[in-house]
Amino acid sequence: MKSKEQILAWEARWAMPAALATLAAIGLVIVAILVVSQGSADGDAAMLREVQQNRGDHLLASILQAIGVGLLAAPLYFLFRAAQARSPKVLGMMVGLVVAGPLFLGVLAILSGLSTLHAASDFAAMGVQGTGDSANEIAKDAVNEAPLYPVAFAFGIAGPLSFAIAMFYTATQAMRTGLLTRFWGSLGMALGAVSFLFFQFTLLWFVYLGILLLGRVPGGKPPAWAAAEAIPWPTQGEKAAAEMMPPPSSEELEPSDPGEPRRKRKQRD
């Protein structure tokens, strides 16, 4: 177990790089989306024709997206290590999944992009006309028969699944150790669980995480960061109990020396 000084020194050294990697990742993913958002293809045939006409843009978008989602491994790893340093209950074996999840998504982006480009070339070489059902069936076959499609399909399962587990587990442990508030911890868990359906929405959570690592969140970081130890948030029952505790009455306090603060009177038998 590292000392508190070692924990704080490591986090002070790597917080800024992790935060910058987070913000860079978000920017790259947004740019990748904008690069390929110009067209509005309807159906596989129209989609492959659009890809063929804009091969450079689609290749660039795949590369930017791959780098962007791959960089998300940095903030997840940083947050995981911070939680692990504060609690022995954090499973060290999960670190592999925390790093692999975003990297698998990056590999998926590259493989999917290359596979689609290959399918677009094959479909264009067939000289198929129109966008009807027959053309769409031929286009679909071209996509499914692309050489990289089986590998891309495998990463299409492993990538989103591993990322969802990694984000859910990291957000859970960060909340339990007090590194994330209950709101942002719960939101990270929820977005992680559905990230394979609404990946773009997870970027909002990473925006907050990047700002948190920079120390620019309103109200400052939760106390567990500076304390270098777990400071769990009180449960609803503990909050209710604290609110029910009456404040000390003035009769329980007695003056001592005029220059000293008032202190509690000892209870007598």
C-alpha positions as CSV (number, residue, x, y, z in Angstrom):
1,M,0.0,0.0,0.0
2,K,1.4,3.4,-1.0
3,S,1.8,6.2,1.4
4,K,-0.5,9.2,1.2
5,E,2.5,11.3,0.0
6,Q,3.2,8.8,-2.8
7,I,-0.4,8.8,-3.9
8,L,-0.7,12.6,-4.0
9,A,2.6,12.9,-5.9
10,W,1.6,10.4,-8.5
11,E,-1.8,12.0,-9.0
12,A,-0.2,15.5,-9.2
13,R,2.1,14.3,-11.9
14,W,-0.4,12.6,-14.1
15,A,-3.7,14.5,-13.5
16,M,-2.9,17.2,-16.2
17,P,-1.9,14.7,-18.9
18,A,-5.0,12.6,-18.2
19,A,-7.2,15.7,-18.3
20,L,-5.7,16.8,-21.6
21,A,-6.0,13.4,-23.1
22,T,-9.7,13.4,-22.1
23,L,-10.4,16.8,-23.7
24,A,-8.4,15.8,-26.8
25,A,-10.4,12.5,-27.1
26,I,-13.7,14.4,-27.0
27,G,-12.5,16.9,-29.6
28,L,-11.3,14.2,-32.0
29,V,-14.6,12.2,-31.7
30,I,-16.7,15.3,-32.4
31,V,-14.5,16.2,-35.4
32,A,-14.8,12.6,-36.7
33,I,-18.6,12.8,-36.4
34,L,-18.7,16.2,-38.2
35,V,-16.5,14.9,-41.0
36,V,-18.9,12.2,-42.1
37,S,-22.1,14.0,-41.2
38,Q,-22.4,15.9,-44.5
39,G,-24.2,13.1,-46.3
40,S,-27.6,11.6,-45.5
41,A,-27.5,8.2,-47.2
42,D,-30.7,6.1,-47.0
43,G,-30.0,2.4,-47.4
44,D,-26.9,0.3,-47.9
45,A,-26.6,1.1,-51.6
46,A,-26.7,4.9,-51.1
47,M,-24.3,4.6,-48.1
48,L,-21.7,2.7,-50.1
49,R,-21.9,5.1,-53.0
50,E,-21.4,8.0,-50.6
51,V,-18.4,6.3,-49.0
52,Q,-16.9,5.7,-52.4
53,Q,-17.3,9.3,-53.4
54,N,-15.8,10.6,-50.2
55,R,-13.2,7.9,-49.4
56,G,-10.7,10.3,-47.9
57,D,-13.2,11.8,-45.5
58,H,-14.4,8.5,-44.3
59,L,-10.8,7.2,-43.8
60,L,-9.9,10.4,-41.9
61,A,-13.1,10.0,-39.7
62,S,-12.1,6.4,-38.9
63,I,-8.6,7.4,-37.9
64,L,-9.8,10.4,-35.8
65,Q,-12.4,8.3,-34.1
66,A,-10.0,5.5,-33.4
67,I,-7.5,7.9,-31.7
68,G,-10.2,9.7,-29.8
69,V,-11.9,6.7,-28.2
70,G,-8.5,5.1,-27.6
71,L,-7.4,8.2,-25.6
72,L,-10.3,7.6,-23.2
73,A,-8.2,4.8,-21.7
74,A,-6.1,7.5,-20.0
75,P,-8.8,9.1,-17.8
76,L,-10.4,5.8,-17.0
77,Y,-7.0,4.3,-16.0
78,F,-6.2,7.4,-13.9
79,L,-9.5,7.3,-12.1
80,F,-9.3,3.6,-11.5
81,R,-5.8,3.9,-10.0
82,A,-6.9,6.7,-7.8
83,A,-9.8,4.6,-6.5
84,Q,-7.5,1.6,-6.1
85,A,-5.0,3.6,-4.0
86,R,-7.8,4.5,-1.6
87,S,-9.5,1.1,-1.2
88,P,-8.3,-2.5,-1.2
89,K,-11.7,-3.5,-2.4
90,V,-11.0,-2.3,-5.9
91,L,-10.0,-5.4,-7.9
92,G,-6.6,-4.9,-9.5
93,M,-7.3,-7.5,-12.2
94,M,-9.9,-5.1,-13.7
95,V,-7.2,-2.7,-14.8
96,G,-6.7,-4.7,-18.0
97,L,-10.3,-4.3,-19.0
98,V,-10.2,-0.6,-18.1
99,V,-7.4,-0.1,-20.6
100,A,-8.6,-2.6,-23.2
101,G,-12.1,-1.3,-23.4
102,P,-11.3,2.1,-25.1
103,L,-8.5,0.5,-27.1
104,F,-10.8,-2.2,-28.5
105,L,-13.2,0.6,-29.6
106,G,-10.3,2.3,-31.4
107,V,-9.4,-0.9,-33.2
108,L,-13.1,-1.3,-34.1
109,A,-13.3,2.2,-35.6
110,I,-10.3,1.4,-37.9
111,L,-11.5,-2.1,-38.9
112,S,-15.0,-0.9,-39.6
113,G,-13.8,2.0,-41.7
114,L,-11.5,-0.1,-43.8
115,S,-14.1,-2.8,-44.2
116,T,-16.6,-0.3,-45.4
117,L,-14.2,1.2,-47.8
118,H,-13.4,-2.2,-49.3
119,A,-17.1,-3.0,-49.6
120,A,-17.7,0.4,-51.3
121,S,-15.0,-0.4,-53.9
122,D,-16.5,-3.8,-54.6
123,F,-20.0,-2.4,-54.9
124,A,-18.8,0.4,-57.3
125,A,-17.1,-2.2,-59.4
126,M,-20.3,-4.1,-59.9
127,G,-22.0,-1.1,-61.6
128,V,-25.2,-1.6,-59.7
129,Q,-27.7,1.2,-60.4
130,G,-30.6,2.5,-58.3
131,T,-31.3,2.4,-54.6
132,G,-34.1,-0.1,-54.6
133,D,-34.4,-3.4,-52.6
134,S,-32.3,-5.3,-55.1
135,A,-29.5,-2.7,-55.0
136,N,-29.6,-2.6,-51.2
137,E,-29.4,-6.4,-51.0
138,I,-26.3,-6.5,-53.2
139,A,-24.8,-3.7,-51.1
140,K,-25.5,-5.6,-47.9
141,D,-23.8,-8.7,-49.3
142,A,-20.8,-6.5,-50.3
143,V,-20.5,-5.3,-46.7
144,N,-20.9,-8.8,-45.2
145,E,-18.4,-10.3,-47.6
146,A,-15.6,-7.7,-47.0
147,P,-12.4,-9.4,-45.9
148,L,-12.2,-7.5,-42.6
149,Y,-15.9,-7.8,-41.7
150,P,-15.6,-10.9,-39.5
151,V,-12.8,-9.3,-37.5
152,A,-14.6,-6.0,-37.2
153,F,-17.7,-7.9,-36.1
154,A,-15.8,-9.6,-33.3
155,F,-14.4,-6.3,-32.1
156,G,-17.9,-4.9,-32.5
157,I,-18.9,-7.2,-29.6
158,A,-15.8,-7.1,-27.5
159,G,-15.2,-3.4,-27.7
160,P,-18.5,-2.0,-26.6
161,L,-19.0,-4.7,-24.0
162,S,-15.5,-4.3,-22.4
163,F,-15.9,-0.5,-22.4
164,A,-19.3,-0.7,-20.8
165,I,-18.0,-2.9,-18.0
166,A,-14.8,-0.8,-17.5
167,M,-16.7,2.5,-17.3
168,F,-19.4,1.1,-15.0
169,Y,-16.9,-0.5,-12.6
170,T,-14.6,2.5,-12.5
171,A,-17.4,5.0,-11.9
172,T,-18.8,2.7,-9.2
173,Q,-15.5,2.4,-7.3
174,A,-14.8,6.1,-7.7
175,M,-18.1,7.0,-6.1
176,R,-17.7,4.5,-3.3
177,T,-14.3,6.0,-2.4
178,G,-15.6,9.5,-2.6
179,L,-13.7,10.6,-5.7
180,L,-16.9,11.3,-7.5
181,T,-20.1,12.7,-6.1
182,R,-23.1,10.4,-6.0
183,F,-24.6,12.3,-8.9
184,W,-21.6,11.9,-11.2
185,G,-20.8,8.5,-10.0
186,S,-24.4,7.2,-10.6
187,L,-24.5,9.0,-14.0
188,G,-21.2,7.4,-15.0
189,M,-22.5,4.0,-14.1
190,A,-25.7,4.5,-16.0
191,L,-24.0,5.9,-19.1
192,G,-21.5,3.1,-19.0
193,A,-24.2,0.5,-18.9
194,V,-25.8,1.9,-22.1
195,S,-22.7,3.2,-23.8
196,F,-23.1,0.7,-26.6
197,L,-26.4,2.3,-27.5
198,F,-25.7,6.0,-26.7
199,F,-21.9,6.4,-26.9
200,Q,-22.1,10.1,-27.7
201,F,-23.8,10.8,-24.4
202,T,-20.9,9.3,-22.5
203,L,-18.8,12.1,-23.8
204,L,-20.7,14.5,-21.5
205,W,-19.5,12.5,-18.5
206,F,-15.9,12.6,-19.8
207,V,-16.2,16.3,-20.2
208,Y,-16.9,16.6,-16.5
209,L,-14.1,14.1,-15.7
210,G,-11.6,16.1,-17.6
211,I,-12.6,19.3,-15.8
212,L,-12.5,17.5,-12.5
213,L,-9.0,16.3,-13.1
214,L,-8.0,19.9,-14.0
215,G,-9.5,20.9,-10.6
216,R,-11.9,23.4,-12.2
217,V,-15.2,22.0,-11.1
218,P,-17.5,24.3,-9.1
219,G,-16.9,23.8,-5.4
220,G,-13.6,22.0,-6.0
221,K,-12.7,18.3,-5.9
222,P,-14.4,16.0,-3.4
223,P,-12.4,15.7,-0.1
224,A,-11.1,12.2,-0.9
225,W,-8.7,13.6,-3.5
226,A,-6.8,15.8,-1.1
227,A,-7.0,13.3,1.8
228,A,-5.5,10.5,-0.3
229,E,-7.9,8.1,1.4
230,A,-11.5,6.9,0.9
231,I,-14.1,9.2,2.2
232,P,-17.4,7.5,1.4
233,W,-20.5,9.7,1.0
234,P,-23.0,9.3,3.9
235,T,-26.0,7.1,3.1
236,Q,-29.5,8.4,3.3
237,G,-30.0,6.8,6.7
238,E,-26.8,8.4,8.0
239,K,-27.9,11.8,6.7
240,A,-31.3,11.4,8.4
241,A,-29.7,10.3,11.7
242,A,-27.4,13.3,11.6
243,E,-30.3,15.7,11.0
244,M,-32.2,14.2,13.9
245,M,-29.3,14.7,16.4
246,P,-30.1,17.8,18.5
247,P,-27.5,20.6,18.6
248,P,-25.7,21.0,22.0
249,S,-27.7,23.3,24.3
250,S,-26.1,26.3,26.0
251,E,-26.5,24.6,29.4
252,E,-24.1,21.9,28.3
253,L,-21.4,24.5,27.8
254,E,-19.6,26.2,30.7
255,P,-17.1,29.0,30.6
256,S,-13.6,28.3,31.8
257,D,-10.9,30.8,31.7
258,P,-12.1,34.1,30.0
259,G,-9.3,33.7,27.5
260,E,-10.2,30.2,26.5
261,P,-13.1,28.9,24.4
262,R,-16.1,27.5,26.0
263,R,-15.9,23.7,26.4
264,K,-18.4,21.0,27.2
265,R,-19.3,20.3,30.8
266,K,-18.6,16.8,32.0
267,Q,-21.6,14.8,32.8
268,R,-22.0,13.9,36.5
269,D,-23.3,10.6,37.8
